[in-house]
Amino acid sequence: MSTAKKEYKRITVKSLIEMKQQGEKISMLTAYDYSMAKIVDAAGVDAILVGDSASNTMAGHETTLPITLDQMIYHASGVIRAVKRALVVVDLPFGSYQSDPKEALRSAIRIMKESGAHAVKLEGGEEIRESVKRILNAGIPVMGHLGLTPQSIYKFGTYTVRAREEKEAEKLMQDARMLEKLGCFALVLEKIPASLTEKVSKNLTIPTIGIGAGVHADGQVLVIHDLLGMTHEFNPRFLRRYMNLYDDMSQAIGQYVDDVKRRDFPNAQEQY
């Protein structure tokens, strides 16, 4: 496979499929606001996920379940205003698509119309087939999500690795093929064995994006707060921290407090 990198002025769903065909890995990160998205986009990330993980990172909830459709649209709108190159994918939040395909379509349309997003992402396989089909039939690009699906955390009861057993691994493979056949343009694989990721990736023509799913995925995604070390309690094996902003920011803020208390800030050059 060629590793030559094609220059894209604007990433589309077609671009990601081309990257897989050319053997170029896909980079994806989360962003939830204008300022962070502007930095992420300028750094050359291929795709930005406005994830329902905003429920955890931005609002402090224990799970992704509490975030609402209105809140997802709010976060996505800020991201879209910042982005010039990356493909922006927005999570459909829990409760907005699972039970009723018509509701799923209404939710997806709201995200696309009110935020300007480029695509939506849904968690699940066969059980959400009709919702995926209806959204795709409306011309809205869909990214799938299999393996560990955080919106189903109370069903699983744990965030441990999924699809270790043969039966679950076979269902995941069947769901992956089904999502591709329906017309999904890509598939997130979360926290599954690397060997299964390799099998899925080789059997699909659409790209796979891994998180805790090993090197064989066609791309990788991380939560930006984890990558930058703004969070420090979360330490899964798959996470590589590229900075330690928690300590750096704490030190800077502490210095500011000390400077104010000592009447050192503002000084003569920092006033009018």
matplotlib code that plots the C-alpha trace (Angstrom):
import matplotlib.pyplot as plt

x = [0.0, 1.2, 1.9, 1.9, -0.1, -2.6, -3.2, -6.9, -8.1, -11.3, -12.0, -15.2, -16.6, -15.1, -11.7, -11.7, -12.5, -9.8, -7.3, -8.1, -7.6, -4.3, -3.1, -3.0, -4.0, -6.9, -6.4, -9.5, -9.9, -12.8, -13.6, -16.6, -16.1, -14.9, -11.4, -10.3, -11.7, -9.8, -6.5, -7.3, -8.3, -5.3, -3.0, -4.2, -6.5, -8.6, -11.9, -13.3, -15.8, -18.2, -18.7, -21.4, -18.2, -18.9, -21.2, -18.1, -15.5, -17.5, -20.4, -18.8, -21.4, -20.3, -21.7, -22.6, -26.3, -27.4, -26.4, -29.3, -29.8, -30.0, -26.7, -25.0, -26.2, -24.8, -21.4, -21.4, -22.3, -19.2, -17.0, -18.4, -17.7, -14.0, -13.3, -12.0, -10.6, -11.7, -14.8, -17.0, -19.0, -21.6, -22.9, -26.6, -27.1, -28.8, -32.5, -32.6, -32.5, -32.8, -36.5, -38.0, -36.5, -38.7, -37.3, -33.8, -34.3, -35.7, -32.7, -30.2, -31.9, -31.8, -28.1, -27.4, -29.6, -29.0, -25.3, -24.1, -22.4, -21.1, -22.2, -23.7, -22.5, -24.8, -23.9, -25.0, -25.6, -28.6, -30.8, -30.6, -30.7, -33.9, -32.8, -29.5, -31.4, -33.8, -31.1, -29.0, -32.1, -32.4, -28.9, -27.2, -23.8, -23.6, -20.6, -21.2, -19.9, -19.4, -17.6, -17.8, -20.7, -20.8, -24.5, -25.2, -23.0, -25.8, -26.5, -22.8, -22.1, -18.5, -16.1, -13.9, -12.8, -15.7, -15.9, -13.3, -15.7, -16.3, -20.0, -19.8, -16.9, -19.0, -21.9, -19.7, -18.4, -22.0, -23.0, -20.0, -20.8, -24.5, -23.6, -21.3, -24.0, -26.5, -24.2, -22.2, -19.0, -16.9, -17.0, -15.6, -14.4, -14.0, -12.1, -12.0, -9.1, -6.5, -6.9, -10.6, -10.0, -7.6, -10.2, -13.0, -10.7, -9.6, -13.2, -14.6, -14.1, -15.0, -12.5, -12.4, -11.5, -10.1, -10.1, -8.5, -8.7, -5.1, -2.9, -4.8, -7.7, -7.6, -7.5, -7.4, -9.5, -8.9, -10.6, -8.7, -8.7, -7.1, -4.5, -3.4, -3.4, -6.1, -7.7, -5.5, -7.8, -8.5, -5.6, -6.6, -3.9, -4.7, -4.3, -1.1, -0.8, 1.1, 1.2, 0.5, -1.7, -3.3, 0.0, 1.0, -2.3, -2.5, 1.0, 0.2, -3.1, -1.4, 1.3, -1.5, -3.2, 0.2, 1.0, -2.4, -2.1, 1.4, 0.2, 2.7, -0.1, -0.8, 2.5, 3.3, 3.6, 0.2, -2.0, -3.3]
y = [0.0, 3.5, 5.8, 9.0, 11.7, 13.5, 17.1, 17.9, 21.5, 20.2, 16.7, 15.0, 11.5, 10.6, 11.8, 9.3, 6.4, 7.5, 7.6, 4.0, 3.0, 4.8, 3.4, 6.7, 6.6, 8.9, 11.3, 12.2, 14.1, 15.5, 19.1, 20.8, 24.5, 27.2, 27.9, 24.3, 23.3, 26.2, 24.8, 21.2, 22.1, 24.3, 21.5, 19.3, 16.8, 15.1, 14.7, 16.3, 14.4, 16.5, 13.6, 13.0, 12.7, 16.4, 15.1, 14.0, 16.5, 19.7, 19.1, 16.7, 13.9, 10.3, 9.0, 10.3, 9.7, 13.1, 15.3, 16.5, 17.1, 20.8, 20.7, 18.7, 21.2, 24.1, 22.4, 21.5, 25.0, 26.5, 23.8, 24.3, 28.1, 27.4, 24.7, 25.3, 21.9, 19.0, 16.8, 17.5, 14.5, 14.9, 12.2, 11.7, 11.6, 8.9, 8.8, 10.7, 7.7, 4.3, 3.7, 5.4, 5.7, 8.8, 10.4, 9.4, 11.2, 14.3, 14.4, 14.0, 16.7, 19.1, 18.6, 19.1, 22.2, 23.9, 23.3, 22.9, 19.6, 17.4, 14.0, 12.2, 9.2, 6.5, 3.7, 0.2, -2.4, -4.5, -3.0, 0.5, -0.7, 1.2, 4.4, 4.3, 3.5, 6.3, 8.9, 7.7, 7.8, 11.5, 12.1, 12.5, 10.8, 8.3, 7.0, 3.8, 2.9, -0.7, -2.4, -0.6, 1.7, 4.2, 5.0, 1.3, 1.4, 0.4, -2.6, -3.7, -2.5, -1.9, -0.1, -3.2, -4.6, -5.9, -8.8, -11.0, -14.0, -15.6, -15.0, -11.3, -10.9, -12.6, -10.3, -7.3, -8.5, -9.0, -5.6, -4.0, -5.6, -4.5, -0.9, -0.8, -2.3, 0.2, 3.0, 4.2, 6.0, 4.9, 2.9, 3.7, 0.6, 1.2, -1.0, -4.3, -6.7, -5.6, -8.9, -8.3, -4.8, -6.1, -8.6, -6.0, -3.5, -6.0, -7.1, -3.6, -1.1, 1.8, 3.0, 2.0, 4.5, 3.0, 4.0, 1.4, -1.0, -1.3, -0.4, -2.1, 0.4, 2.7, 5.7, 6.7, 9.0, 10.4, 12.8, 16.1, 16.7, 13.3, 13.8, 17.1, 15.9, 18.2, 15.2, 13.2, 10.6, 8.7, 6.4, 3.6, 1.6, 3.0, 6.6, 8.4, 11.9, 14.3, 17.0, 17.5, 20.6, 19.8, 20.5, 23.3, 25.1, 24.6, 26.1, 29.1, 29.8, 29.5, 32.0, 34.4, 34.1, 34.7, 37.7, 39.3, 38.8, 40.3, 43.3, 42.3, 42.1, 44.3, 46.2, 49.6, 48.4, 46.5, 49.4, 52.5]
z = [0.0, -0.8, 2.2, 0.0, 1.7, -0.4, 0.6, 1.4, 1.6, 3.1, 4.6, 3.5, 4.1, 0.7, 1.9, 4.8, 2.5, 0.1, 3.0, 3.8, 0.2, 0.1, 3.3, 5.1, 8.8, 9.9, 12.8, 14.9, 18.1, 20.1, 20.6, 22.3, 21.8, 19.4, 20.9, 21.2, 17.8, 16.2, 17.6, 16.7, 13.2, 12.5, 13.8, 10.9, 12.5, 9.8, 11.7, 14.9, 17.0, 19.0, 21.3, 24.0, 26.2, 26.6, 29.3, 31.2, 30.3, 30.1, 32.5, 35.0, 34.8, 35.6, 32.3, 28.8, 29.4, 30.8, 27.9, 25.7, 22.0, 22.6, 24.4, 21.7, 19.1, 21.3, 21.4, 17.8, 16.7, 18.3, 16.8, 13.3, 13.5, 14.2, 11.6, 8.1, 7.1, 9.4, 9.0, 12.0, 13.3, 16.1, 18.4, 18.6, 22.4, 24.4, 24.0, 20.7, 18.3, 20.0, 20.3, 17.2, 13.7, 13.1, 16.2, 15.2, 11.8, 13.5, 15.9, 13.1, 11.0, 14.0, 14.4, 10.7, 10.3, 13.6, 14.0, 10.4, 11.2, 8.4, 9.8, 12.8, 14.9, 16.4, 18.8, 18.1, 15.5, 14.4, 17.1, 15.5, 11.9, 11.1, 12.7, 10.7, 7.5, 7.9, 8.5, 5.6, 3.3, 4.2, 2.8, 6.2, 6.5, 9.4, 11.3, 13.3, 16.7, 17.9, 20.8, 24.1, 23.6, 26.6, 26.2, 27.1, 30.3, 32.6, 30.4, 30.4, 34.0, 33.2, 30.9, 30.4, 27.0, 24.8, 22.3, 23.9, 23.6, 20.2, 20.3, 20.9, 18.5, 15.7, 16.4, 16.2, 12.8, 11.6, 12.8, 11.1, 7.8, 8.2, 8.9, 5.9, 3.7, 4.9, 3.8, 6.9, 5.8, 8.8, 12.0, 15.5, 17.3, 21.0, 23.5, 21.6, 21.1, 18.5, 16.6, 16.2, 15.0, 12.4, 11.2, 11.0, 9.2, 6.6, 5.9, 5.4, 2.6, 4.9, 7.5, 11.1, 13.8, 16.9, 20.6, 22.7, 19.8, 18.7, 15.8, 13.1, 12.9, 9.9, 12.2, 15.9, 18.1, 21.6, 23.9, 23.6, 27.4, 27.9, 25.2, 26.7, 30.2, 31.4, 33.1, 35.5, 37.1, 33.9, 33.0, 30.6, 28.9, 25.5, 26.5, 25.5, 27.2, 25.0, 27.6, 31.3, 31.2, 34.6, 36.4, 34.1, 34.4, 38.2, 38.5, 36.3, 38.1, 41.4, 40.3, 39.2, 42.6, 44.4, 42.1, 42.9, 46.6, 46.6, 44.6, 41.8, 39.2, 37.5, 37.5, 36.1, 32.5, 32.8, 33.4, 31.6]

ax = plt.figure().add_subplot(projection="3d")
ax.plot(x, y, z, "-o")
ax.set_aspect("equal")
plt.show()
